[in-house]
Each structure stands twice: as structure tokens, then as C-alpha cells.
Amino acid sequence: MARGVRVIKICLAGEGAFGNKHLDALACIDGVEVVSLVGGLEEATRKVADERNIPHWSLDLEVGLAQPGVEAVILATPTPLHASQAMQALSAGKHVLVEIPMADNLKEAEALAALQLETGLVAMAGHVRRFNPSHQWIHERIAGGELSIQQLDVQTYFFRRSNLNALGQPRSWTDHLLWHHACHTVDLFMYQTGEEIADCFAVQGPINEELGIAMDMAILMKSASGAVCTLSLSFNNDGPLGTDFRYICDNGTYLVRYDDLCDGKGKQIDVSRVDVSMNGIELIDREFFSAIEQGREPNGSIGQCLPAMRVLDRIERKLTA
């Protein structure tokens, strides 16, 4: 992303696994300076700030946002804080990129979207699947009329029977199959088809007594034109972790695992030239800063991702009916 001499100063909130992923990504982007780190734990926040040469750190987001010159904030904080902190940033006049999900309920997501419209600031959700080069490759061919999805089959599997984060450290909050992990695929399916969800159905396994959430879930969706998405999710999977995608199209089948893409017969497809990086988080961050500079709506804006939140709410109401 080409820019002039101006440096965008930002506050990054979140000293954990995804905060560090963003810091790795930001180190690859010219014209951006992290001037404040806001965390939840004093020792860990100070340690990350020292290691990354960030001049200021705090446990108070208001203090971080108030640092001289801060224009924008990236929120990689616990999910229950996403909506309130994003609204706090917008109210303080700062552009905001909030990690997925933007909220863990529809009411807060809609309030956040309304505030973005009121302020006119750039507000973006971290829907990384829109940016992964493997999914971009598929998207370009759908947009060009080469492919049409018949079915998207997705398996999202983790082993998370205790409350630990991606680094194996204790979490202060509980992850969620529907409002976090399903959110990725619901938005991706709508983004790739360019359509609303005409129908959806879900079932879930027993509620875990310790964590208070379902550990297994299956979701079925149909787009307005009849494309189908099947999504299987589990926190009980003691095996290879992550998400696998099978795009069954009218003109070929394609398998995606992170940024590996191959056709239905296992032939590898090179996606290294799809974008300027193979790092989806870096590409999200680049889009965020580009939108700020150009005064435009980013791909993955709060408004664009809000329909997926409405689908999650529909699914949750069906599960709890």
C-alpha cells in the first residue's frame, strides 16, 4: 500500500495471541506507528510493550485513545468487550478495526453499526476469510463469472475443553462456536455468493457444565439462489485443528486450508501472487489503513458484516426455541 510521508498513529488493545499477530502484521506495513498498547494484565502488557518498543502502555482504553496523535485503534480484546470498546473508540473520534466478532449479540452489533453511520468514521470487523489469498482466488473467479457455488462444506474443529487461548494460556472469557467460529463461515458464504441467507437450521450438542457452552454444533444454510452451506463445528476434536473448506462449484471443486488451495483432485494452486502478502491479518490491517487514507468504506466494514450477525441471531433463536 503506497503512502506518502504521513504516519498513522494507532493504539492497539490486546496483549494476547491476536494482539501479537496484529503487531507482527503491522511491522510489515510502512507509515503506521503503534504509540500505545492497552492490555488486561499489567505484567503481560508491559512485557509486550517493552519487546515491541511501544512507547506507552496502559490497562485503560480511554488513556490509550487519548495519547497524542492517535487516529485509530485495533481491538484484539476479549469478545465480550468488542462492541462496547468499538463504540468507545468511535465516540472518541477514532477509526476502529475490531476483531471478529464485532459483538456477541445482535443488539450490540446493530448499535455499533448505527454509531458508525452517525460518526462517518472507518469501522471494520476482522473477517479475515475475505482477505486470505486462497479465498480471494475463489472470490475473483466468482465475480468474473467463472464459478458459481453449489455447496460450501466447512469443518471448524478445535480441542478446547478448558478455557485456554491460542497460546495455551488461561482465558478470562469463554469462546463460542456460534458467535465466533461460525461467524467466519456465515460471513464468508454470504460474501462469496453475494446473497442473503434464505433459510438456516442448526443443532447443537449438550451444554458443557464447566464452560456453559455447546461443544458441538452443525449449521445448514441456503442462499437466495439455492446455494447450500454445511458447517460442522467442535471444541471436542482431539486431532488436526483449524478449518477446512470445500467449494463445490458448477465448474470445479476447490479445497482450502488456511492459505493452501488445491483443486478437487489435489492439484496445488499457487495463490502467492493474489495479493501483496500471504498473511490475512496483514491484509486486513492494510485495508483498514488504506480506507482511512482514502476516506472510503473498507471491505469488511461493520455495515457489510452486520447481515452475518443477523443470521447468527436467527440461528441462536432457533437453537433456544
N, C-alpha and C positions, 0 to 999 in steps of 0.2 A: 504494500500500500504506500504509494508515493505521497509524501507530505513535505511542507516547507520546514522552516526553522522553528515554528511554534511547537512547544511541548505541552501535551495534555497531562495535567497533574491529576492523579487519581488516589482515592482511598480504597483499599481492599479490605473487606471484612471477612474474616475466617482464616484461622491459623492452622486448620486441619488439612486433610488429604486433598480436597478440591481447591482450597485456597492455595496450596503449594503447586498444584497443577496449573492454576492461572498464573502464578508467579513465574513458573518455568516458561509458559507461553509468552508472557509479557516481556521476558528477557530477549525474545526474538523479534520484537516489534520496535522499530525506531520511532522516536517522537513521543514516547509515553514514559512517564515517571511516576512510580509509586511513592508518594510522600508520606503516607500514613497507613499503618496496619492496625486494624481493630480485631481483637480476639476475645475469646471467652475465658481463657485461663492465663493468668499472669505469666507464669514461668514459660509456658509454651509460646506465648505471643512475643515475649521479649527475646526468646531464643531465635525464632524465625526472623524477627526484625534485625537482629544482630547478624545472622547468617546471610541475609539478603541485602544488607546495607540500607535498610529503610530507616530514614532519619527520625520518624516519630511512630510511637505505638500507644495504644490505649485500650481499655476494656469498655469504652463508652463510644458508641457510634456517633453521637452528636459531636463529641470532641474531634473525632476523626474527620467528619464532614466539614468542620469549621477551620481546618488547617488552611493556611494561606494558599490561594490559588487552586484549590481543589475544584474541579469541574464535574467529576464523575465518580461513581462508586461501582465496584463489582462486589456483589454479595454472594459469598460461598459459606453461608452460615447455616445453622440447623433449620430444617424445613419449616417448623412452626413459626420461625421468625421472618420468613421470606417476605410475606405480604406487608406486614407492619413496617419492616425496615425499608422496603422499597418505597412505600408511601412516605416514610420519614425523609428519605433522600429526595424524592420529588418535591415534597413540601419545603425542603431546604434549598430548592433550585438546582439540584444536581441531576445529571443524566444517570441512569441506572441500568446495569445488567445484573439480573438476579438469576441465580442457578435454578435449574428445574427441580421441583415445580414452583411456579410463581406463588402458589398458595396451596394449602391442603384442604381447601373447601371453596365452593363456587362463590359464596357471598363475598369473601375477601378478594378473590380474583376479579370479580366484577367491579368492586370498589377501586382496586388498583388500576384497572383499565379506564375507569371514569376519571380518575385523578390524572392519569397520563394525558387524556384528551384535554382536560382543563388546563394543564400546565404547558402542553405542547413540547415537553422535553422528550428526548430519546429514552425509551424504556423498552428493554429487550429481555426475553427469557432464554435461558441457556439450553435450548433444544438442539443439542449437538448433532443429532442424526440428520438434520437439514444440511449440515456442513461437512460431515465425514465424506471424503472423496469417493468412497465406494457408493454411497447413496446418491451423491451428486451425479455420478456417472449414469445411474439409473434415471434420475430426475431429468437430466438433459435429453435423454432419448425418449422419455415420455412426452416432454414438452415439444420435442421435434416430430412427434407423430410416429416414431419408430416402434414404440412399445405401448401396450395397454395392459394394466394389471388385471388378471383374472382372480388371483388369490395371493395374499401376502401371509405366509406362515411364519410365526415368530416364537422362539423359545427363549425365555429370560430366566436363567437359573443361577441361584446363589446358595451358599450354605451359611445361614445366618440365624442359628438357634439361640445365640446370645447377642447382646446389644453392643456390637463392635463395629467400627468404621472400616473403610477400605484399607487402612494401615494396621488393622487388628487391635485398635485402641478402644477403650470404653467410650460409648456414646452417651450424651446427656439427653438424647431424644430417641424415638423409635422410628425406624424406616418403615415404609409402607409399600406393598406390592401395587396397589391401585393408584394412589395419588403421586407416587414417584415413578416406579418402574413401568407401569402400564402407560403412564403419561407420555413417555418417549414414543411408544409404538402408536398410540392413538393419534398423536400429532403427526407422526411420520406418514401413517396411512392416509390421513386427510390431505397432507401436503403433497404426497406423491400422486394421489388420484385427483386432487383439486376439487374434491366434492365433500359435501356434508355426509354425516352418518345417518342413513335412513332407518336402520334398526340395529339394536345391540342387545346382547344377552350375556349373562355371566353366572358362574357358580363358584363357590369357594369352599375350602376345607374347613376343619374345626378351628376355632379360635385358640391360639396358644395362651395358656394360663399365665405364663410369666410375662410375655411381651404384649398380650392383649390384641393381637392381630391375627388374621388368617395367614397361614404359611404357604398355602397353595391356592391357586386361582386359575380359572380358564375363562377367556373372554372371546366372544364371537361378534363381529361387526359386519355390516353390509353397507356399501356406499350407495349413493343415489342411483348410479347406473348399474348396480348389481355386483360390483367387485366385492370379494369376501376377504376378511382378515381373521385369522385364527391366532390367538395369543395364549400361550401357556406360561405361567409364572410360578416359581417356587423358591422358598427360602430353605427347603429341606434337601436340596440337591448336593450330595457329597461327591462331587466329581468336577469335571471341567466347568468353570464359572464363566458367566457372561451371557451374551445374547447372540443368537444365530437367526438369520433372516433368509427365507426362501421366497424369491419373487417368481411366481408362476405367471408368465405373460403370454399374450397371443403370439408373440414372436420370440420365444426362447424362455429358458428358466435360468435364474441367476441366484447364486448363493453368496451371502455377505456375512463375514465375521469380523467385526471391527473394520479395519481398512483392507482386509483381504477380500477380493472379489473374483469369483470364477463362474463359468457357465455351468449348466446342469450336468455336464459330462466331466466336470472337474478341471477344465482348462483355465489356467490363471489369466486374468485380465489386468493389464497394467493401468493403475489409476494414479501413478506418481506425477503425471502432468495435468491432472484435472484442476488443481489449484496451486497456490504458491507454497503450500505446506501439506504434510500428511497428518498434522496434528489438528483434530477437530476443535479443540478448545482454543488453540491459537487462531483458527479461522473465525470462530465466534467473536473473539476479542477484536480481531482486525475489522470485522463487520461493524461492531459496536463503535469503534473509534472513527471509522470511515463515515458512518451515518451521522455522528456528531459533527464532523468537519463539513459534511455536505448538506447538513440540515434536512435530512430525509428520514423516512421510516425505514428501519432496518429489516432485513429478512429475519424472522423470528421475533418480531415486535410483540409486545403484550397483547395488542389488539388482534394480531394474526393468530396467536396461540390460545386466545380465550375460547374459541369454539371447542377445542380439545378438552378444556376444563368443564365445559357444559356436558360433554359426553361422559366424562368421569362421574359427574354428578348424577347423570341418568343411570349409569351402571350401579353406583352406590345405593341409589334409592331402590333399584330393583333387588339388590342383594339384601337390603334391610327390610324389605316389604313384608 
